[in-house]
Amino acid sequence: MIESDLLTMAYPPLLVFAAALLVLVLPRIAGFAAGALSLAGVLAISVYAPEGSYLTGTFLGFDVVAFHVDGFSQMIGIGLGFLGICSVIYAYSSGASRELVAIALTYVASSLGAAFAGDWLVLVFMWELMAVTSTLVVWHYGGDAVRAGFRYALFHGTGGVIVLLAVAAHYVEAGTFVYDGTGIASGLPAMLAVLGMGVNVGFIGLHTWLPDTYPRPHFAASVFLSVYTTKTSAFVLYRAFPIGAESDLGIYIAYMGGLMSVYGATFALLQHDMRALLSYHIQAQLGYIVAGIGMGAWMVESEIATAGAMSHLFNNILFKSLLFMAVGVVIFRTGEEDLYKLGGLWREMPLTAIGFALGALSITAIPGFNGYISKGMLFDAADPHYYGVHEFEALYWLLWLGAIGTLLSFIKLGYYVFLHGESDISVPDAKPGQTIAMLGMGGACLLFGVWWQGLADLAPTIHAHGGEFSFVYPDGGEGHLHPYSSSHLETAGILTAVALVTFAVVRKPLSKLDLGDPARVVFPAGYYVGRWSMLATTELYRIVDAAAVGLVKRCYWIGTNPVLAVDAAARRVPGVDVEDRQPTDGGRPSTIHLRASIGTTVLLLTVVLTVILLVLLG
């Protein structure tokens, strides 16, 4: 048994951040092992650390709680820690560089810091650090990823400023930054929080960075990106609007979630790029989570809605990363991103096909897999037959449409990549590390679908008794739900049948559609403002870079040729004759490395600022 007192002394973000530095200095295999072990430590802390607040102190005169452990943060920490272990193994086997994994681990550390934060001040710092480090993960790949990274940074920088304003307004109202269990203050703070956090969780109109960014970087980087920003931000949205908050914004948040589930699934269906399709489904699945958070914040004691949201968040960590892993292996082996240019790969890549199948069956809520359990809870929470709350009846049908769209998308993806026709290329299957990572995540998806009582035990608002969930109704009464009851199985069967029939009808016309960037059509003003802002930023960087390098070169030349420099200045004076001289050996071109990439520059600044702040917090 691990001593819990020792675990409370270990701060998860600092543990992973230290591993990120080790990745840079140790041999590749040792560095990656250190990264995986640090995340195993996070997993252990999440499992064994007792509930309570740790690492409390003051910063700039404010009370801060850097490390806060409760039932939900433990649940999210378990998911993020387990994913991190598998992601590092996957990245090692996929040939990811040490620099990329070091940046990714710094990103993971900031995400964990936001998840375990116990006050809004620490949350804001970690939120901004998460935006910076995730941008570096994108930029590291170069090429098109650099421009996409600027657009990504523009979105998240703006969202972060709005969250900061929300937190400042909350402090004015509450007089403290420390979480008190009631969420963010109502009124202006709540409205600003919804808007700022809505960027990170992909609210419609604020979501275009998702499909624009995640298909661009290294495929191993996409595995990290697919989870840490969006899932951590959804959890922070729950912190702002917790269960029983009775917030008037709850019903609007819930319906935004329902619309997200339909919008994301619809645009996913129109994609040819595999990672773009998965990116839209990040938005679609976040829609279910946001809907559950909204229902929980609006209704009193809506245990099943909140439990469903957090359980689906946990499950989403597992199956979404698994799907990005499987698609990443396909890209790695074939070099092809367009799903319509593939086919019949199950014969060439059976292990990858199994990994994909486990993820697809989970995200589409097929009985026996984890998505079926959590999505079923959210359906029940919105169903007026269970709660008798008719305000969410339309939301219930939106979630239905989103579920059908999800099934259609993954039938399409699996059919064209693995089943359709015969492969005209001969490629090897996944590498051993990639296979271990995929089957590890897939095994967890299957485990929590069969052993659903374990999933219920992770969610502190519900309990498992025998073959049912027990929870509390809004009127205070106790209710029971059977995940594998005939009515739930019937619903899953109807959804699957409708999707299969629909796919058979729309398959051919669907293959002729490809909408790569809906922002050009749906939000032209925002698209072009973002594009020209990005171009202006890159051009300004080029000008400043050229001027700085030119200045350093001139100073270097003057320092190594002072006599020639004086002669050159003297020649500018009228009537002065200067003897011609030859440059000395010191006049050879400078060998000093004057340039660093944007990513390296920002990473160094981030490391320095983080160390300074950690020292101040200590």
C-alpha positions, 0 to 999 in steps of 0.5 A, spaced: 500 500 500 502 506 498 503 511 503 498 517 502 501 522 506 507 521 502 503 522 495 500 529 498 507 532 498 508 530 491 505 536 486 503 532 480 504 538 475 511 539 478 513 531 477 511 531 470 515 538 469 521 535 472 520 529 467 520 534 461 526 537 463 529 530 463 527 528 457 531 533 454 538 531 457 537 524 458 538 518 452 532 518 448 529 511 451 531 513 459 528 520 458 521 517 455 521 512 461 522 518 466 516 521 462 512 515 463 514 514 470 512 521 472 505 520 469 505 513 473 506 517 479 500 522 477 496 516 476 498 513 483 497 520 486 490 520 483 488 513 486 491 514 493 491 521 495 485 522 500 480 528 499 482 535 501 486 541 499 494 541 499 499 546 498 495 551 500 499 558 501 499 565 499 501 569 493 502 576 492 497 577 498 492 572 496 490 565 499 491 560 494 490 552 493 495 549 488 493 542 489 486 540 491 483 533 491 476 531 491 472 525 487 472 528 481 479 531 480 481 524 482 477 521 476 480 526 471 487 525 474 486 517 473 484 518 466 489 523 464 495 520 468 493 513 464 493 516 457 499 520 459 503 513 460 500 510 453 501 517 449 509 517 451 509 510 449 506 511 443 510 517 441 517 513 443 514 508 438 512 513 433 519 516 432 517 523 436 523 527 437 525 528 444 524 536 444 516 534 442 515 530 447 518 535 452 514 540 450 508 535 450 509 533 457 510 541 459 503 541 456 501 535 460 503 538 466 499 545 465 493 541 464 494 537 470 495 543 474 488 546 471 485 540 473 488 539 480 487 547 482 483 549 488 482 556 486 481 561 480 488 564 481 492 558 480 487 556 475 488 562 470 496 561 471 495 554 468 490 555 463 494 560 460 500 556 460 496 550 457 495 555 451 502 557 450 505 549 451 499 546 446 501 552 441 508 550 442 506 542 440 503 545 434 509 549 432 514 544 433 512 540 426 513 546 422 510 547 415 502 548 415 502 547 423 506 554 424 500 558 421 495 554 424 498 554 431 498 562 430 490 562 429 490 557 435 494 561 439 489 567 437 483 563 439 486 561 446 489 567 447 483 571 447 479 566 451 484 566 456 483 574 457 476 573 457 477 567 463 482 572 467 476 578 466 471 573 469 476 571 475 477 578 476 470 580 476 469 573 481 474 576 486 470 583 486 464 579 488 466 573 492 472 577 495 476 570 494 479 566 489 479 559 493 473 555 490 468 554 495 463 549 491 458 554 489 462 555 482 463 562 479 459 568 481 453 569 478 452 575 473 458 578 469 463 573 472 459 567 470 457 570 463 464 571 462 466 565 464 462 561 459 464 565 453 472 564 455 471 557 457 467 556 451 473 557 446 477 551 449 471 546 449 469 548 442 462 552 443 459 553 436 462 559 433 468 559 437 470 552 435 474 553 428 481 552 431 479 545 432 479 542 425 484 547 423 489 545 428 489 538 430 490 535 423 497 539 422 502 537 427 506 530 428 501 525 428 503 523 435 502 530 437 495 530 435 494 524 441 496 529 446 492 535 443 486 531 442 485 530 450 488 535 454 486 542 452 478 540 451 477 535 457 481 539 462 477 545 460 470 541 460 472 539 467 474 547 469 467 549 466 464 544 471 468 547 477 465 554 474 458 551 474 457 545 479 452 540 480 446 544 484 449 551 482 442 553 480 445 557 475 440 561 470 445 559 465 445 552 466 439 551 461 443 555 455 449 551 457 445 544 456 442 546 449 449 549 447 451 542 448 446 539 444 447 543 438 455 542 439 453 534 438 449 535 432 454 540 429 460 536 430 457 530 428 454 533 421 461 536 419 465 530 421 461 526 416 463 531 410 470 530 411 475 527 407 481 528 412 481 523 417 484 527 423 479 533 421 473 528 422 476 526 429 477 533 431 469 535 429 468 529 433 471 532 439 466 538 439 461 533 438 463 529 444 464 535 448 457 537 446 454 531 451 459 533 456 457 540 456 449 538 456 450 534 462 454 540 466 448 545 464 443 540 466 447 539 473 448 546 474 440 548 472 437 543 476 437 541 484 441 535 485 441 532 478 446 527 480 445 523 474 446 529 469 453 531 473 455 523 473 454 522 466 458 528 464 464 527 468 463 519 466 463 521 459 469 526 460 473 520 463 471 515 457 472 520 452 479 521 454 480 513 453 476 512 446 478 519 443 486 518 444 485 511 442 482 513 435 487 518 434 492 513 435 489 508 430 489 513 425 496 516 426 498 509 425 495 509 418 498 515 416 505 513 419 504 507 415 501 509 408 503 517 408 495 518 406 490 523 410 485 522 405 480 516 408 477 515 401 484 514 398 485 508 403 481 501 403 482 494 405 487 495 410 484 490 416 488 485 412 495 489 412 494 492 419 489 487 423 492 490 430 491 497 428 484 495 425 482 492 432 485 498 436 480 502 431 474 498 432 475 498 440 475 506 439 469 506 434 465 501 438 466 506 444 465 512 442 458 510 438 456 507 445 455 500 443 453 496 448 459 492 452 463 499 451 464 505 456 461 510 451 454 506 452 454 507 459 456 514 460 452 516 454 446 512 457 446 516 463 446 523 459 440 520 455 436 518 461 438 525 465 435 529 459 429 524 458 423 527 461 420 520 463 425 519 468 426 526 471 419 529 469 423 536 467 420 537 460 425 543 459 430 538 456 425 534 452 428 538 445 435 537 448 434 529 448 432 529 441 438 533 439 442 528 443 439 522 439 441 526 432 448 527 435 448 519 436 446 518 429 451 522 426 456 519 430 455 512 428 454 514 421 461 518 421 465 512 424 461 507 420 464 511 414 471 512 417 471 504 418 468 502 412 473 506 407 479 505 411 479 498 413 473 494 410 472 497 403 475 494 397 482 491 397 488 494 399 493 496 393 499 497 398 503 492 402 504 496 409 507 493 416 502 493 422 503 498 428 510 498 431 510 494 438 509 500 442 504 503 438 500 496 439 501 496 447 498 503 447 492 502 443 490 496 446 492 499 453 487 504 451 482 499 448 482 494 454 480 500 458 474 502 454 472 495 454 473 494 461 469 500 463 463 497 459 463 491 462 465 492 469 461 499 469 460 498 476 467 500 476 466 507 472 460 508 477 465 508 483 469 513 480 464 518 479 462 520 486 455 523 485 452 516 484 453 509 486 452 502 484 448 496 487 448 490 484 446 491 476 443 498 477 445 505 479 442 509 484 442 516 484 437 522 487 431 525 483 430 533 483 425 532 488 429 528 493 427 521 492 431 516 490 432 513 483 435 507 480 437 505 473 439 499 469 445 500 464 443 494 461 436 494 461 431 492 455 429 499 454 437 501 454 439 496 449 433 497 445 435 504 444 442 502 442 439 497 437 434 503 434 440 508 433 445 503 430 439 500 425 438 507 423 445 509 422 446 503 418 440 504 413 442 511 413 449 510 411 447 505 405 443 511 402 447 517 403 454 513 402 455 515 395 453 522 395 457 523 401 463 521 398 463 527 393 462 532 399 469 535 402 468 541 407 475 542 409 474 549 413 467 551 414 469 558 417 470 560 410 463 559 409 459 560 416 464 565 419 467 569 413 469 575 417 472 571 423 476 567 418 479 573 414 480 577 421 484 571 424 488 570 417 490 577 416 492 578 424 496 571 423 499 574 417 501 581 420 504 577 426 508 573 422 511 579 418 512 583 424 516 577 427 520 577 420 522 584 420 524 584 428 528 578 427 531 581 421 533 587 424 535 583 431 540 579 427 543 584 423 544 588 429 548 583 432 552 581 426 554 588 426 556 589 433 560 582 432 564 585 426 565 591 430 568 588 436 573 583 432 575 589 427 575 595 431 580 599 427 576 598 420 570 600 424 574 607 426 576 607 419 569 606 416 567 612 420 572 616 419 571 616 411 564 619 412 568 625 415 569 630 409 577 632 408 579 626 412 584 621 408 584 614 411 589 608 409 586 602 406 587 596 411 586 588 410 581 585 415 584 581 420 583 574 422 578 576 426 574 579 420 571 572 418 564 571 418 561 570 425 560 562 427 555 564 433 548 561 432 544 567 432 537 564 431 532 560 434 525 558 432 519 561 435 517 555 439 524 554 442 524 561 444 517 561 447 519 554 451 525 557 454 521 563 456 515 559 459 520 555 463 524 561 466 517 564 468 514 557 470 520 556 475 520 563 477 513 563 479 514 556 482 519 559 487 514 565 489 509 560 490 513 556 494 
